[in-house]
């Protein structure tokens, strides 16, 4: 027996449809390309994009991976910073990690973390501010 539809389900379907449409527009891909990326039939994708159906977990996972979206407690949304296609979100080919949250600080009762771009010199060579990031982590281990 099917569960009766409620207003919250309609809102969720609408939000997913809106976010999928925005992600496709941002990537500049059409429905056929998106269907291939998500590994779904074109008709099924149309139902997702018109808020007639909610994608399953594996489809949402692929959408996040392939279309630059994030799903968290706030729902499905586009990531604020785009990464280059084909790159993993946390490392580059040479093994270094990307820090898209540069110039931020996190503080708590026991932890203080600051991340910012460093300027200055490395040896005798001038360093561009975008080339280096300074990470300072302080952890309070005892009162």
N, C-alpha and C positions, 0 to 999 in steps of 0.2 A: 504494500500500500504506500502510495506516495505521500510525503509530508506536505501539508498545505503551505503555499507560498506566504511569506510575510514581508513586511516592508523592509526589514533589515537585509534580507536576501537580495531584494531589488537594488538597494543601495550598494551592496558589495559587488553585484554584477556590473552595475553602472561604473563604479570606481575602477574595476579591473578593465572594463572595455575602454574607458577613457585613457587609462595609463598605457594600455597596449597600443592604442591609436597614436598617442604622443610619442611613444618609443619608436614606432615604425617611422613616423614623420622625422624624428631626430636622426635616425639612421639612414633615411632616404630610401627605404625599401617599400616595395608594393606587397600586396596580399599574397601573391604567389611565392615571393622570396621568403616572407615571414612564415608561411605554412611549411616550407622546406626546412627553415631553421628550427621551427618548433616540432617538426616531424608529425604534422597533423594534416588532415584533408582540408582542402580549401573551404568546403562547406562548413566544417567544424570551426575553422578559424573565423569565418563570417559570423557564426553564432556567438563566439566569444566577443568579437568586435562590436556586435549590435546588442550586447547585454542580454542575450536570450539564454546563455548557458555559462556556467562557471567552470573554468579549466581545472583539471585535476592537479594534484601536487607535482607530478613529474613534468607536466606542461608548464606550470608556474616556475619550477626550478629552471627549465630550459629557457624560459622567457627572461628570467633574471640574468642568466649566464650569457645568452646571445644578444639580448636587446638592451642591456645596461639598466636593469631595474633591481630594486631591493624590496624584499618583503619582511616587515618587522611588526612590532605591536601597533604601529600607526597605519598599517595596511600596505598596499603595493604602491610603489612610487619610483620615479626615475632617479638614478644616482645623480648627485649634484655635479660631480666631475667625471668627465668621460675619459676612459682609458683608450689607448690605441688598440685597434682590432688585432686579435691574435696574441695579445700580451696577457699574462695572468695579472690578477689584481694586486698581488703582493710582491712580485719579483720581476726583474728584468732578465734578459739573456745572460748578463754577466754576473748574476747571483746577488745583485744589490736590491734592496727593498725600496719600493716607492712609498713616499710619505705625502699623500694628498692633503693632509691636514696640517700643513706647515703653518707656523705662527699661531699656535694654540697652547693653552695651559690647562692642566687638570689638577685639581687640588682636593684633598680630603683630610681626614684626621691623621692618617698615617702615610699618605702618598702625596708627593708634589711632582708633577711632570711638566716640563716646558719644552716645546719644540719650536725652533725658529731658524730662519735662514742665517747662515754665518757670512760675514764679510771679512775681508782682510787679505792676508797673504799666506801662501803655503811655501815655505822656504823663501826663495827670492822671486818666485813667480806670483804675479797678481792673480787673485781668485775671483771669479764672478760670483755674485751673491746667490745665483740660482744653482751653482755647482755643489755647494756644501750645505748640510743641515746640522744644526747643533741640537743634541738631545740631552737634557739634564733630568735625571730621575733621582729623587730623594725618598727613601723609605724609612720611616720611623719604626725601629724594631723593639724599643723599650720605652716605657714612660719615665 
